[in-house]
Amino acid sequence: MNSKFHDEGKSIYDFLHEFYIKCPQCGKFTVVKSFPNERGSFLFYKKRSLVCNNCGFVKVYRNSGGVIGSDYPLWLEVNCCGEKLWSYNLKHLEYIERFVSASIREGYCDEHGWKNNSMVSRLPKWIKERKNRDEILKCIKRMKDSIPKNEID
């Protein structure tokens, strides 16, 4: 538990390439992916495809600017410490895990000084509190264990 976390300045937008959701048809794990070569679109508005390997449900859509997960329930979402802990995908979850598990946390500083616009700086206070560390890490493990191993790259 003597690890160090250095905030890389990643924003939530750095994790918008794919979303683990509950299929709207069968409720099982599926992945919504961005079309990788679509030009001229901010990642948040890119065209996305939803293909369920369980029931065969297929949908291609473009996010209209609403909150991702409001259209489809996120797979990685649990009650934790009396709050809701959620993540878009495994990379997002592992980034949160690195932050929570670190005993030393360094903020994000660039050539213009300290910043507070990174994803980590915007995490809710309950995630940052030391007293919740063990419970949050247990919840993260439970979330990771819920991901079908044969479904992700």
NUGU-158136 format. One record per residue (C-alpha): x, y, z. Coordinates in nm, 2 decimals, padded with zeros to 4 digits. Layout:
BEGIN
+--------+--------+--------+
!     xx !     yy !     zz !
+--------+--------+--------+
!      X !      Y !      Z !
...
+--------+--------+--------+
//
This chain:
BEGIN
+--------+--------+--------+
!     xx !     yy !     zz !
+--------+--------+--------+
!  00.00 !  00.00 !  00.00 !
!  00.30 !  00.23 ! -00.04 !
!  00.23 !  00.31 ! -00.40 !
!  00.24 !  00.65 ! -00.55 !
! -00.02 !  00.79 ! -00.79 !
!  00.07 !  01.08 ! -01.02 !
! -00.23 !  01.24 ! -01.18 !
! -00.17 !  01.24 ! -01.56 !
! -00.43 !  01.50 ! -01.62 !
! -00.67 !  01.25 ! -01.79 !
! -01.02 !  01.37 ! -01.82 !
! -01.34 !  01.15 ! -01.83 !
! -01.32 !  01.20 ! -02.21 !
! -01.01 !  00.99 ! -02.23 !
! -01.23 !  00.69 ! -02.13 !
! -01.51 !  00.74 ! -02.38 !
! -01.39 !  00.49 ! -02.64 !
! -01.60 !  00.21 ! -02.51 !
! -01.87 !  00.14 ! -02.25 !
! -01.96 ! -00.18 ! -02.07 !
! -02.34 ! -00.19 ! -02.05 !
! -02.63 ! -00.42 ! -01.98 !
! -02.79 ! -00.52 ! -02.31 !
! -03.12 ! -00.34 ! -02.35 !
! -03.27 ! -00.67 ! -02.48 !
! -03.13 ! -00.95 ! -02.26 !
! -02.97 ! -00.76 ! -01.97 !
! -02.63 ! -00.94 ! -02.01 !
! -02.29 ! -00.79 ! -02.05 !
! -02.22 ! -00.61 ! -02.38 !
! -01.98 ! -00.34 ! -02.51 !
! -02.06 ! -00.02 ! -02.69 !
! -01.77 !  00.09 ! -02.91 !
! -01.69 !  00.41 ! -03.09 !
! -01.63 !  00.39 ! -03.46 !
! -01.25 !  00.43 ! -03.46 !
! -01.20 !  00.61 ! -03.79 !
! -01.48 !  00.86 ! -03.79 !
! -01.34 !  01.20 ! -03.86 !
! -01.45 !  01.54 ! -03.75 !
! -01.64 !  01.43 ! -03.44 !
! -01.55 !  01.50 ! -03.09 !
! -01.52 !  01.16 ! -02.92 !
! -01.83 !  01.22 ! -02.71 !
! -02.05 !  01.25 ! -03.02 !
! -01.89 !  00.98 ! -03.23 !
! -02.10 !  00.71 ! -03.39 !
! -02.11 !  00.40 ! -03.18 !
! -02.21 !  00.04 ! -03.23 !
! -02.37 ! -00.20 ! -02.98 !
! -02.35 ! -00.57 ! -03.06 !
! -02.46 ! -00.82 ! -02.80 !
! -02.28 ! -01.15 ! -02.82 !
! -02.55 ! -01.31 ! -02.61 !
! -02.88 ! -01.23 ! -02.78 !
! -02.76 ! -01.08 ! -03.11 !
! -02.91 ! -00.73 ! -03.05 !
! -02.74 ! -00.47 ! -03.27 !
! -02.78 ! -00.10 ! -03.28 !
! -02.57 !  00.18 ! -03.44 !
! -02.63 !  00.52 ! -03.30 !
! -02.47 !  00.86 ! -03.23 !
! -02.48 !  01.00 ! -02.88 !
! -02.68 !  01.31 ! -02.88 !
! -02.49 !  01.48 ! -02.60 !
! -02.67 !  01.32 ! -02.30 !
! -02.49 !  01.13 ! -02.03 !
! -02.36 !  00.80 ! -02.15 !
! -02.53 !  00.53 ! -01.95 !
! -02.86 !  00.72 ! -01.94 !
! -02.96 !  00.54 ! -02.26 !
! -02.82 !  00.21 ! -02.14 !
! -02.74 !  00.10 ! -01.78 !
! -02.37 !  00.07 ! -01.71 !
! -02.24 ! -00.28 ! -01.63 !
! -01.98 ! -00.14 ! -01.39 !
! -02.20 !  00.02 ! -01.13 !
! -02.23 ! -00.08 ! -00.76 !
! -02.34 !  00.06 ! -00.43 !
! -02.03 !  00.14 ! -00.23 !
! -02.00 !  00.33 !  00.10 !
! -02.36 !  00.44 !  00.07 !
! -02.29 !  00.60 ! -00.27 !
! -02.28 !  00.48 ! -00.63 !
! -01.94 !  00.37 ! -00.77 !
! -01.94 !  00.35 ! -01.15 !
! -01.70 !  00.31 ! -01.44 !
! -01.73 !  00.31 ! -01.82 !
! -01.49 !  00.03 ! -01.89 !
! -01.19 ! -00.16 ! -01.75 !
! -00.93 !  00.11 ! -01.82 !
! -01.14 !  00.37 ! -01.65 !
! -01.19 !  00.13 ! -01.35 !
! -00.82 !  00.05 ! -01.33 !
! -00.73 !  00.42 ! -01.33 !
! -00.97 !  00.48 ! -01.04 !
! -00.83 !  00.17 ! -00.86 !
! -00.47 !  00.31 ! -00.90 !
! -00.58 !  00.63 ! -00.75 !
! -00.77 !  00.48 ! -00.46 !
! -00.50 !  00.23 ! -00.37 !
! -00.22 !  00.48 ! -00.37 !
! -00.09 !  00.60 ! -00.03 !
!  00.07 !  00.91 ! -00.20 !
! -00.13 !  01.10 ! -00.45 !
!  00.03 !  01.37 ! -00.66 !
! -00.18 !  01.63 ! -00.84 !
! -00.16 !  01.74 ! -01.20 !
!  00.07 !  02.02 ! -01.29 !
!  00.17 !  02.14 ! -01.64 !
!  00.37 !  02.44 ! -01.76 !
!  00.09 !  02.67 ! -01.65 !
!  00.07 !  02.54 ! -01.30 !
! -00.15 !  02.32 ! -01.09 !
! -00.48 !  02.20 ! -01.25 !
! -00.80 !  02.08 ! -01.11 !
! -00.98 !  01.98 ! -01.43 !
! -00.85 !  01.62 ! -01.44 !
! -01.09 !  01.33 ! -01.38 !
! -00.92 !  01.25 ! -01.05 !
! -00.95 !  01.61 ! -00.92 !
! -01.33 !  01.58 ! -01.00 !
! -01.38 !  01.25 ! -00.81 !
! -01.63 !  01.29 ! -00.52 !
! -01.49 !  01.34 ! -00.18 !
! -01.60 !  01.00 ! -00.05 !
! -01.38 !  00.82 ! -00.31 !
! -01.08 !  01.03 ! -00.20 !
! -01.12 !  00.97 !  00.17 !
! -00.88 !  00.73 !  00.33 !
! -01.14 !  00.57 !  00.56 !
! -01.33 !  00.44 !  00.25 !
! -01.02 !  00.29 !  00.07 !
! -01.06 ! -00.07 !  00.17 !
! -01.44 ! -00.08 !  00.10 !
! -01.39 !  00.09 ! -00.24 !
! -01.11 ! -00.15 ! -00.34 !
! -01.34 ! -00.44 ! -00.25 !
! -01.61 ! -00.29 ! -00.47 !
! -01.37 ! -00.24 ! -00.75 !
! -01.26 ! -00.61 ! -00.73 !
! -01.62 ! -00.72 ! -00.74 !
! -01.68 ! -00.50 ! -01.05 !
! -01.37 ! -00.64 ! -01.22 !
! -01.48 ! -00.99 ! -01.14 !
! -01.82 ! -00.93 ! -01.30 !
! -01.66 ! -00.87 ! -01.64 !
! -01.68 ! -01.18 ! -01.86 !
! -01.32 ! -01.26 ! -01.94 !
! -01.40 ! -01.37 ! -02.30 !
! -01.58 ! -01.05 ! -02.38 !
! -01.31 ! -00.79 ! -02.36 !
! -00.99 ! -00.73 ! -02.56 !
+--------+--------+--------+
//
